[in-house]
Amino acid sequence: MTSEKRPVIAIMRPTVYKEESVRLAESMGFDAIAVPMIELAGMEDSSFKPFFERIVKKEADYVIFTSANGLDFTLRKIPYVMRDMFIEALNRTNVIAIGPTTKKALEEKGIKVMGMPGVYSSKGLVEYLCNDVKGKKVNLARSVFGSTVLTEGLIRCGADVLETKVYSLFKPDGAEQKDLIRSAMEGKITAFAFTSSMMVHNFFEVAKEMEATASVIEALNGSIVAAIGLPTAETLRSYRVSVSVIPDEYTFEEVLRKIRDMLSACS
C-alpha cells in the first residue's frame, strides 16, 4: 500500500457507524465509499418487561449482549432516570459480551464484563458458557434476526433462557445504494467489507432490482472480498462469491487490517 493511489474500500455498515468507520479506514490508508446496506431501528417486544424485571429483582444469573447495538437499544428503552439503577443491577449479575467491541461498549457505560468467548460468535458463546449455565437464568438482548444457535444451544445446556428483541434491521432503499452497485460494476472499488449476512443479502437484493446480479458477482470476484466471520462468508459463497479475507478476530478494525495486509503482500 505504498503506491500513490490509495485503495478504495466499500463500507456498508449502518449510518450510525459511518463516521467512525470512514475515519478508521482512512487512518489505515484507504479511501472509503461508505453506503449503508443495512440500517437499525428500535422495536417493541413483550419480553422486555420480564427481561428488565428479572435483572432488577436480582433473579438473572447471566446477561448476554451480542452487540453494542443490543446494549444501546436496551438502554434506550429504559427511562433515563432509571438507567443508573439498571446498570447497578447488571453489575450484580454475570455480564457476558460476545466480543471486544461489545465489551468495550459495556465498559464505557460502567458495566463490568465477567467474560467473553474465545470465538466471537453464537456458537462460541454456547461453548464458553455451557458447563456453567445448567439451572441458571440467562437473559439475552439482541436483534430480531439473532441466530437461534445461541438460544437453542443454551437451552440444551440446561439454562432457563429469556430473550428480548430490542432492535430490528432493514434494507435502506435509495439512490446511493444503486450508485454503490454501479461503482462495483465499473471496477472502482478495491475491496468490500461485509460485516453481516443480512448486509450481503441486502447488497444482492439491490443488485437484483437493477438486473445486475451476474455483473456484481463478476466484479466482486475480481476484487478483495472480506467477511467478518464464517456465517457471513458462507452467505457470500451462497451467491458464488469468493471470500478473500476472514479475520481471526471478528471486528471491523481487524477486517480492515487483514485487507491492508493482503494488499501489502500483493504490492
Secondary structure as the mmCIF struct_conf table of DSSP 4:
data_model
#
loop_
_struct_conf.conf_type_id
_struct_conf.id
_struct_conf.beg_label_comp_id
_struct_conf.beg_label_asym_id
_struct_conf.beg_label_seq_id
_struct_conf.end_label_comp_id
_struct_conf.end_label_asym_id
_struct_conf.end_label_seq_id
BEND BEND1 SER A 3 LYS A 5
HELX_LH_PP_P HELX_LH_PP_P1 ARG A 6 PRO A 7
STRN STRN1 VAL A 8 ILE A 11
HELX_RH_3T_P HELX_RH_3T_P1 THR A 15 TYR A 17
HELX_RH_AL_P HELX_RH_AL_P1 LYS A 18 SER A 27
TURN_TY1_P TURN_TY1_P1 MET A 28 GLY A 29
STRN STRN2 ASP A 31 ALA A 34
BEND BEND2 MET A 37 MET A 37
STRN STRN3 GLU A 39 GLY A 42
TURN_TY1_P TURN_TY1_P2 SER A 46 SER A 47
HELX_RH_AL_P HELX_RH_AL_P2 PHE A 48 VAL A 56
TURN_TY1_P TURN_TY1_P3 LYS A 57 LYS A 58
BEND BEND3 ASP A 61 ASP A 61
STRN STRN4 TYR A 62 PHE A 65
BEND BEND4 SER A 67 SER A 67
HELX_RH_AL_P HELX_RH_AL_P3 ALA A 68 ARG A 76
TURN_TY1_P TURN_TY1_P4 LYS A 77 LYS A 77
BEND BEND5 ILE A 78 ILE A 78
HELX_RH_AL_P HELX_RH_AL_P4 TYR A 80 LEU A 90
TURN_TY1_P TURN_TY1_P5 ASN A 91 ARG A 92
BEND BEND6 THR A 93 THR A 93
STRN STRN5 ASN A 94 ALA A 97
BEND BEND7 ILE A 98 GLY A 99
HELX_RH_AL_P HELX_RH_AL_P5 PRO A 100 GLU A 108
TURN_TY1_P TURN_TY1_P6 LYS A 109 GLY A 110
HELX_LH_PP_P HELX_LH_PP_P2 ILE A 111 VAL A 113
STRN STRN6 GLY A 115 GLY A 115
BEND BEND8 GLY A 118 VAL A 119
BEND BEND9 SER A 121 SER A 121
HELX_RH_AL_P HELX_RH_AL_P6 SER A 122 LEU A 129
TURN_TY1_P TURN_TY1_P7 CYS A 130 ASP A 132
TURN_TY1_P TURN_TY1_P8 LYS A 134 GLY A 135
STRN STRN7 LYS A 137 SER A 143
TURN_TY1_P TURN_TY1_P9 VAL A 144 PHE A 145
HELX_RH_AL_P HELX_RH_AL_P7 THR A 148 ARG A 156
TURN_TY1_P TURN_TY1_P10 CYS A 157 GLY A 158
STRN STRN8 ASP A 160 PHE A 170
BEND BEND10 GLY A 174 GLY A 174
HELX_RH_AL_P HELX_RH_AL_P8 ALA A 175 MET A 185
TURN_TY1_P TURN_TY1_P11 GLU A 186 GLY A 187
BEND BEND11 THR A 190 THR A 190
STRN STRN9 ALA A 191 PHE A 194
BEND BEND12 SER A 196 SER A 196
HELX_RH_AL_P HELX_RH_AL_P9 SER A 197 GLU A 209
TURN_TY1_P TURN_TY1_P12 MET A 210 GLU A 211
HELX_RH_AL_P HELX_RH_AL_P10 THR A 213 ASN A 221
TURN_TY1_P TURN_TY1_P13 GLY A 222 GLY A 222
BEND BEND13 SER A 223 SER A 223
STRN STRN10 ILE A 224 ALA A 227
BEND BEND14 ILE A 228 GLY A 229
HELX_RH_AL_P HELX_RH_AL_P11 LEU A 230 SER A 238
TURN_TY1_P TURN_TY1_P14 TYR A 239 ARG A 240
STRN STRN11 VAL A 245 VAL A 245
BEND BEND15 ASP A 248 GLU A 249
BEND BEND16 THR A 251 THR A 251
HELX_RH_AL_P HELX_RH_AL_P12 PHE A 252 CYS A 266
#
